[in-house]
Each structure stands twice: as C-alpha cells, then as structure tokens.
C-alpha cells in the first residue's frame, strides 16, 4: 500500500502537502473530500482523522498523520532528500518564522470554514469578506517582503536556491489569493519567489487545477 | 548578555514561550509591549522583528527569532533537556498534529488583533465576539478530547508523563479561555492535563498574572 493523501483540490493546506510530496518524488494516491458538502465531517473520515480537517496523510501501515505542517515536517525527517528545512537550527528557526507568518497568521483566518462563518453567522457581505481576506494577507505579506527583500539568506527561493517549507506555504497562499485578486505590486520579492516555484513541475502539479478530482 | 524575551504578559503565544523557557530552566529577561497601545508596531521593535508581533526571542548574539512555535522548536534543538517533542518522528508528528489543532486552528482566530477587527471593522457586538471565540475553541477542543481521551500515548500530559509542546499550547489556550469563560465540562481529559500543568512552577510562572509587567 502506498501513501494516501486525504485532501481537497482547492484547500491551501492540501496544496502544501501535495507540493512537499512531489518535491520529494514520493508517489501517493488521492482520496478527495468536497468541503462544501461536509464530506470531511463524515463518520468514516472522523474515524481516520478525529480533527475532521483535510489534509491527512495515511502511511503504508495505515497510520494517519494530521495537520499539513506536521505532515511535511514528518516527511522531511523520514524522507530527507531533498530537505525542505535547513539543517542549521538558527536557519531553521528563521525559515519557520517565515512559515508561521503565513501558516499561522494568514491561512487560519482565510480558509473556507472561517469565510463561511463570516458570511453565515455574522452576515458579512461578500465585499466585506474580500476585505477581510486581503487584510490578513497584507499584514503578513508586508512583513515578509520587508524580511526577504534584502536578506542574504534569500536566493531564488526564501532560503537559498532550493525550494523549501517557506516557499511551499507562500506558493499555497498565492494559489488561494487568486480567488480574491490580491494585488502583488507591493510585494515584488514574494512575487518573484512564486514565479520561481511555478517553473517547477512539483509545484505546478500541486495547484488546484492540476488535481485529478478538481471541479 | 542573556536571553531577552520581547513579549506581552497576556499574549497567549508569549505564555507558550515563557513556559518553554522555564521548563528548560533557562534564565531570560523581559522586554514588555502593550499591544493595545501598539507598542509592538514601533520602529524600534520593527527593526528587531519586522513581523511586528510578539513574542520574539533575542539570543545572546542579538539574533532575533520570531514566532512562538519557531522559538520553541529552536530551543528544543539547542537546549534539548528536557525535550518538548518526542524523539520518534511518528510520535513527533502526532504531537505536532495536536499542537496545530490549537496553534493554527484556534489561536490565530482568537487573538487580540482579530477580535479587534471583528469589533471595530465588522461591528460585531461583544456577545458575538464571545460566541466567535468559543466556537473555534469548541471545534478544536472537541476533536482533541476525542483524540486524547483513550490514546495510549497520553499520560499525565498529552504525550506521556512529561510536559511538552502540546501541553504548552493547551495551557496557553486555557489561560486565554478564562477571559471568555469557556465551559470545560465536555473536555475532562483536557481539563485534567491543564490541572497537571498547573502543578508545575514552570507553567504557573508563565501565566499572565505571574508576569513582572502584568497590569
């Protein structure tokens, strides 16, 4: 039995794990869940992943790992080639700092369940949801552009010239941003890194529209 | 020069780092920022931490590490006694999965800047903010209770009988919950783990009210 990725084509956290698997050249099969139909809340899925969120990675022995960052750190430890985090602790901390500026400070605020809550529970109109989405992106992207523009650790990617975990998170966020037409003019460094990601099949194949069950 | 923690007494992410430093027996000094007064957005602080959020840890050589989870993982790598994450990759992945259920799925939605946005930008009344806060806690706590209640990896703490990163995140979230009077009746396992944390000075000393600049 190979690796099985429980995921949804458009989920940004799913995009991250697909990119990581593909950067490492790991083969896997998909099980797809349609979030708007609540398929990730079914008893069958909850028995696999009690957190009821996607993605989750099912290993060869059927063990299930939940949470995209936990999955990717696990993959990086067990399949270290190529490494997605630097080997030096201080460099790793710097990259993780970039990672969380997206994975903790943007994405949790802008995923489907939260946007649905805004609309359905708080009666926020569509324009207000768009403003919300763009606000949290701008907060972190402004900081990240400032951090990355002149940092000598940056190369073609956030850290050096090989793609890693920060690029994966940036790339997945950029894919999400398209639906809200985020203006990238203030963030030329981030835009360039994303363009560099898009030159690699591992990233292109992780995009929502590349997913076998996109639709 | 010793370790310097840039933090705010009530910030949940600051509580996490204080607990981690204290569990490892590391000495540090405080620089405090009052978030409601925007002190974390001052040019001086932005020059230290371009992300403009607390906490940030300044190391002996003045290098600054941002983001609570990046700081704690760094500390765990450089000062491994006691380890806050398991040494087995799969166990570590499981603990990180618990960590992100709080650190990614609750805390980013319930911190001060987001609650302020709800009130100030979206005109959500106080009762609506409380409902929002409790909703995201309940989503993750329900899942975590389900995950932890019968898992053989759990002991007095989330993983075994020594406190670790998942306990730190749970404890910090519980400290935050007090202001919104979250009913813990549905979560007896989580409540017990928090009680076990409260028996250790390293945790008690990390609470907002223990902070030298609380007020």
Interface residues (C-beta under 8 A of the other chain):
Chain A: X46 X50 X51 X52 X53 X63 X65 X66 X67 X69 X70 X71 X73 X74 X77 X78 X89 X90 X92 X93 X94 X96 X97 X99 X100 X101 X103 X104 X105 X107 X108 X109 X113 X114 X117 X118 X121 X122 X124 X128 X131 X132 X135 X139 X140 X143 X146 X147
Chain B: X46 X50 X51 X52 X53 X59 X63 X65 X66 X67 X69 X70 X71 X73 X74 X77 X78 X89 X90 X92 X93 X94 X96 X97 X99 X100 X101 X103 X104 X105 X107 X108 X109 X113 X114 X117 X118 X121 X122 X124 X128 X131 X132 X135 X139 X140 X143 X146 X147
